[in-house]
Amino acid sequence: MSRRRGQKPTRIVVIHPSDEMYGADKVLLEALRTAPADAKLEVWLPTDVDYPRRELSAALKERGIAFRHLPLAILRRAYMRPKQLPRLFARFLSSARLLIKMRPDLVYVNTAAAAPYLPVARLIGARAVLHLHEYLTGGTKVVAPLLHFAHTIVAVSKAIVEPLPSRVKSRVKVVRNGFDIPQPSELPSFDDGIRCVVASRWNAWKGHAVLLEAWDAADRDGIYLDVLGAAPESGEATDVPGIVAGMKRHAQITISGQTDDTRASLDRAHVVLVPSVQPDPLPTIAIEALAAGRCLVGSDLGGMPEIAGADGILVHAGNVDSWRDALRQLTEDDVRRFAGRARARFDSEFTRERFDAEIRGALWT
């Protein structure tokens, strides 16, 4: 018999597809902080990809949250091939048997990549919750039938609800991510020019190639770029160092790479760039930019318009000419104006307090 709505779960299994510390990983930590204090909770993390830093599991350990690494069936593009499917299915059977044996009250699936466990949750009478961080379009439509097994779907933005099957939309709750982020520091001096930062994994869809081509085309002095992040452990990547090495304006670009202190990099910058070429559901770095009181310039698709509102600069996604013009036309006055409104936008839309209240109602009750 399925656990009734309104009953607090006492046994919770959380299934998550990575062991990093990017957007969905950070949101997971925020969500778990609101779980019932008396619940027995365990997080399952995958073993199919080697995450050398294991940042998420380190954070879980620090917080005293139980976790284990298992051969999970995670729907990665590389596995959607005939030769890979038997191995994927074997991982699914192994972990599904363990889930059936444990019989939790609630199975919290974080991201659509772990959606195969929603039917298993239903089978054992658990409440099945999917936290949706991505667009289900193109190749990810394979996930769509699995959505029908979720009792509740928590969507991180209104933008990702639109392409969902109409029959599941009544189960969707939109809860935009929220964080406890320190107050902004003063903007740095403009004596050395305008300093920009782009911070994300170097996935091809994150738009680094477009941004760097536009940067060279802008052919502008007095503007500098710091590139944070690294190539993803799986999926198509952009060769950022290779592109930069061949640029005529490479001297204006620093590749800082992966960092444990993104906020320090934002504090040194005036502008945060988010050049995604595919819909980014709700990019965490854009929210962090608002919290840090920095001017936000991002692509005009996905959840970016929901984040920026009228308090950021939106650029036509994937269009080199549009990004070139935005970089050419950006002035100190623009930066000061948008930076001056950024924190107020964060405080009205993306605080931890708002997130806590909404996510508790969506996940645990």
N, C-alpha and C positions, 0 to 999 in steps of 0.2 A: 504494500500500500504506500502511495506517495505521501511524503510529509506535507501536512497542511500549511497553506500560506499563513504567515503570522506566527508560526512556531519558530523559536530560535533553534538553529542547527547546533548540534553538539559535536558532530564529526564532519569535518570539512576537508576535502581534497581539492587542491588548487593545481591546475595543469597549465604550464607556461612553456613557450617554445624556445627560450634562449637563456643564456647565463651571462648577460652583458649589463650595461647600465645606460641604456638609451631611453627613448620615450616610453614605450610600453612597460619596460622594466621599472622605471621610476614610478609610473602610475600604479603598477602592481603593489609596490611597497606602500604607497599612500593608501590604497584600498585595504590592504591587510592590517594596517594600523587601526582601522575602524571595526575589525571583526569582533564578535562577542568574546569577552575576556575569558569566559569559562568553556569556550569551544576547544576541542582537540583538532588542531589544524596542521596539515602537512602540505608542503609544496613539492610538486614533481617537476624536475628539470631534465632536459634531454641529454643523451650521450652521443647522438649521431654527428654532432659538430663539436670540434675541439675549441673551447673558449679558454685560452691560456690564462687570462686574468680572473676568470670566474667571479666577476664583480658582484653579480646578484646574489650568488650563494654566500659570498663573504658578508654581504649586507644582511642577509637573512640570519646568518650565524650570530652576527653582532647584536641583532634584535631578539635573539632567542627563539626564532621561528624554525620549527622542524622542517627539514627538506631532505630529499634524496634524489640522486641522479639515476635515471632509468632509460631503457631503450624505447622511448616514446615514438609514436607514429605522428610525426609532424609533417604537414602538407607543404613541403618546399617544392619549388619549381623543378629542381633537379630530380625529384623523385617521381614526377608525373610522366614517366616513360615506361614502356612495357617491361624492360629489363630490371627496373628498380621496384616495380610494384610488388613482387613477391617478398622482397626484403622489408618493404614498408608494412605489408600485411602481417608478416611475422612479428615485427615490433608491436604492432597493434594488438595482436592476440596475446602476447606476453603481458603487456601492461593492462589490457582489458581484464584478463583473468585476475590480476592483483586487485583491480578496482572492484570487481564483483566479490572477491573474497573479503575486502575491507567493508563493503556496504556502507559508505558514508551517507549522511543525511543530505549533504549538498556537494555538488561538483561544480566548481567555479573554473570555467575554461577561459583563459585570458588570451585573446586574439583568435581569429578564425583559423589560423594554422593548426590549432589543437582541437578543432571542431569534431573530429571523429569520435571523441569521447562523450558527446552529447547523447547519442542513442544508448550508450552503455549506462549512463546515468539514469535515463528513463527506465531502462530494463530493470534496474535494481531498486526502483522506487525512490530515487534521490531527486531532489530539486536540481534542475539543470540550468545553469546561468552562463551565458556567453557575454564576455566583455569585448565588444567589437571596436577595434582600432583601425580598421582598414576598409577600403572600398572593395565591394564584391563585384568586380567587372572583369571582362576579359577572361584570362585563365583561371581566376579565382572563383568563377561561377560554379565550379565543381563543388564548392562549399554550400551553395544555396539550398540543396535538399536537406542538408543537415540542420539548417536553422529551425526547421519545423519541430525538432526535438527539444529545443530550448524553451523552458517555461518563461524566462525573462532574457531579453537582449538589452544590454547596456551599451548604447552608442556614444562615442566620445564627441560627436558633433552632429548637427542637423544635416550637414552635407552628405554624410554617409548613409543616411536613412533612405534617401530618395531612390537609389537603385535596388533596394531590398524587395523581395517578393511581397506583393500586396497582402498576402494572407498572414504574414508574420509581423506586419507593421504595428498591429494592435498590442504586441508584446514588447515593443521597444520603449525604452526610457532613455532620453538624452541626458547624460551627465557629463558636462565638460570638465576636463581635468583641472584640478586646483592644487596649489602648493603653498607651503610656508617659506617664503623667500625674503631675505633681508631687504631693508629699505635701500633705495638707490644711492650710489655715491655721486659726487659731482662729476659733470662731464669733464674729460681731460681738456687740456689746453689745445687750441687749434694751431698753435705756432708751427707745428711740423706737418700740418695738413689734416685731412679728414681720414680717420682710421676706421676701417670696416672689418668685420669678422663674419665668417661663415662656419657653422659648427654642426656637423652631422656625419654619419657614416658616408663613405664615398660610393654609395649605390648609384647606378647609372640614372635612376629616376629622380635623384635628389638635385640634378641640374648643374653640377659643377662644370661640366663641359660647356654648357651654354653661358654660364657666368664668366668663365675664363676667356672664352672667345669674345664676349661683349667687353670685357675689361681691356683687352688689347685693342679692340676697335674703338673704344672711347678715347684712347690715345691722350690721356689727361695727366697732367702733373698734379702734385699735391694731394694725392689720394692713395691710400695704402690698404692692403688686404692681408689678413691673418687667416689661414686655413687650418681649422681644427678637425679632428676625427681621423679615420683610417679606413682602409678598404674593408668591406664586410666579410665575415667568415664564410658566408654563402651568398649566392646570387650574383648578378652582373654588377661589376664595379667599374668606376672611372679611374683611369691612371692619372691622378692629380699631379704627382711629381713629374711624370713624363710630359704632360701638357705644359706645365709651368716652365720646364726646362727649355721648351721650344718657343716661348713667348718673347716678344720684343720688350714687353713691360715686366719681365720676370723680376727685376730688381725691386719692384714695388710690392712684391708678394713674399710673405713668410709662410712656410708650412710648419706649423707648430706640432701638428699631429694630435695624437690622443692625449687627453689630459684628465686628471681627476678633479680639476678646479676650473670648470667652465666659467664660473662667475668672475674669477680674476681676469680672464680674457675679455669678458664683456665690460668689466670696469675700465679696462685700458682702451676700449673702443668707443667710437661715437655712434656707429651704425651697425645693425645686425642684418645680414642678408639671408633670405630663405628662397632660393631660386628653383624650387621643385618644378619638374616638367610634367609630372603626373599628379593627380589630386593627393595632397597630403592631408589626411583626415583632421589632424589637430596637432601640428608640429610643436613639440614641447619647447624647442629653442625659441620659438616666436613668443611663447608665453613668458619664458625667462627674460627675453629682451624687454618686454613691457615692465616686468618686475624690477629689472635693473635700471629702468628709466632711460632706455636707449631708443634711438630712432629705428623703426622697423620698416624694412623694404622687402616685400615678398611677392611671390607669384599670386595671381588673381584667381585661384581655383582651390578646390577642397575646403578645408576649414580655415584657411588664411583670412578670408573676409570676415569670418566670425570672430577671429582673434583681433584683427586690426580695427574693425569698425571704421570710423572716420579718423582714427588716430595713428594711421600708418600709411605708407605709400605702396600701392599695389601695381604690379607690372605684369604685362601680358605674358603668361607662362610659355616657356620654351622659345620665345621670340628674341633672337640675339639683338636685333635692332632696337626693340623696346628696352631691353636691359642696358644696351649701350647708351641710349638717350637718357635713361634714368640716372646712370652713373655720371654722364656728362653734365647733367642739369642740377645735380644735388649740390646745394649750397649750405654754408654754415647756418644761415637763418632757417633753412628747412630742418636741419638736424636739431637745432635748438627748439624749434616749434613742436616738432613731433616728440622729441625726447621729453619736453616739458609736460606733455599730456599722457605719456605712456603709463606711469605708475598709477594714475587715477583709473585708467582703463583696467589694469590688473586688479586693483582693489574692488572694482565694481563687478568683475566677471569671473575671476580665477583664483579666489582665495581658498585656502585650506578649509576654512569654516564652512563655506558654501558647499564645497565638494564633500566634506564629511557628512553633512546632513543629508545630501542627496544620495550618496553612494550607500550609506547605511540602509536607507529605505529600499534601494534597488537590489542590493546583494543579500542582506542577512535577514530580512523580515518577510 
